Amino acid sequence: MQKRTHPKFRRPNYGRSSRSRIKIAWRRPRGIDNKKRLKIKYMGASPSIGYGQPSEIKHNHPQGLPEMLVQTPAQLSNLKDVVVRIAGGVGRKKREEIIKLAESMKLRVVNKAKKYAPKIIKEKKVETKKEEPKKVEAPKASEPKKAEEKKAEAPVKPSQ
């Protein structure tokens, strides 16, 4: 048996304009001229007792099974056809025990969080830039030699 759907119950005047000060959360209309309090249709539905669920499925999990809050592995004994939710204050070791025991009993655990899985430390790959070997130039000659080289390179003018 599935839960029945109901319309979305929005706050009066939500979405009327671009003003964001009117939030989506439901608040009971109390004004003397409020159209939603007067149950005028175009204003949308208001929550009432008629939208409730049948008593057989009222507090069930959306999967259609009753939900049980478990704090110790011993509480799993004699459970059948239920959805298990592990309490928030349960530590990692006991949580792992509960999960293994629930799987062996073929019970579904709702909050098997990834954060409680064994942590795998990822090694960061640091790429180092390979430095190219610097080209070593021949030692520079002193300045007087440079002047001599310039004279030697200069074209020789034929004498007249």
N, C-alpha and C positions, 0 to 999 in steps of 0.2 A: 504494500500500500504506500503510495507516495503522498507527500505533504501537498496540500492545496496551495496554489499561488494566490497572492492578493495584490492589489495595486500598490504603487509606491506612495507612501504617505509623506507628502512634502509640506513644508511650512507655508502658511498663507503668504501669498505674494512672492514666493520664491520664483526667480527667473522673470519677473515682471519687467525689469529693465536691466541695464548693464551694471547697476550698482551691486557691488559684491558684499555689501554689509548685511544683506538678507541671506543668511546661511541656509543650507539644505536640511539641517537637523529638525526633527519634528518638535513643535511647541504648540501647546493647546491654545486655540484662539479664544481670547477673553473680551475683546472689545464689544461694545453694544451694537455697533453697526457692522461687525465683521461678517462678510458673506460666507466664509467657510464655517463659522459657528452656526449660521442659519441654514447650513447644509444645502446651499444653492449648487446645482450640479456642475456648472462650468468651473467652479473653484476646485474641483477634485475631491477625492474620497478622504474621509477622516477615519482613524482607527476606531473600531468598535468591537463588541464581543462577538459579533457574527463572523468575523474573519478568523476566529480561532481554529485550531486543528482538532481533529477527533482525539478523544482521550487515549485511545490505543497507541497512537503514534506521536503524542504531544511532545515528549522530551527525547525523542529518538534522534540519532545521528542521521544526516542526510542519506546515508547508505540504507536506512530502514531498520537498523538494529539499535538496541539500547546501548548507551555508552557507559562504561565503568571507569572510574578513576582509581588507579592502582599506585600504591606507594612501595610495596614489597613484593618479591616473587611469590610469597606464601598466599597473597590475596588472589593470585591467578588460579588457585586450585578450585575445582568444581565450577569454573566458568565455561559457558557454552553459548554459542550464538550471540556474542556481544562484540562490541568494538571497544578496544582498550585504549585509554589515554593515560600516559604516565604523568604523575604529579610533577610540578615544576621544581620542587626542592630536592628531587632525587638526584644523586650524584652519578658520575660516569660509570663506575663499576657496577653498581646496582641496576642502573638503567640497561647496561649491556646484558646482564643476567635476565632481566625481565623480557627484553626483546627476544633473546634466544629461546626462553621458555614459551613465550607466546607463539613464536614461529613453529615450535615443535607441537603445540596444541592447536595449530592452524587458526589462530586468532589474529585479527588485524590490529596493528598498533598505529594509531592516528598520528602521533607526533614523534615519529622516528626522525629526529633532526639530523641534518648533515653535520652540524657543529659537534656532535658527540661521536662521530666516526673517528677512527684513528687518524691522527694528524700526520700528513705526509709533508715533510719539509722539502720545499723546492729549492734547489740550488740555483742561485742567480748566475747566469752566464755573463761574465764580464769580458767583453771583447777588448783586447789591448791592441793599440795601433802599432803595427810594425814600423819601426823607424828605418828609413832607407839609409844605407851607409853614406856618410858625407864624402863628397869628392875632395880628395886632398890635392891641392894645387902645388906646383913646384914653388919652393921658397922664392919670394920676389927679390929681384936684384936691387941693389942699392940705387939711388937716384943718379949718381954719376954714370953708371953703366947704361941707364935708360937713355941718357943724353947721347952716349956713344952709339947706341943701337939706332937712335933716330937719325944720326948722321950717316950711318951705314945704309939705312934704308932709303935715304933721300936720293933721288935720281942725280946721277953725276952729269954736270953740264960740260959739254966739250969746251975746252979753252981755245981762245982765238989768238 
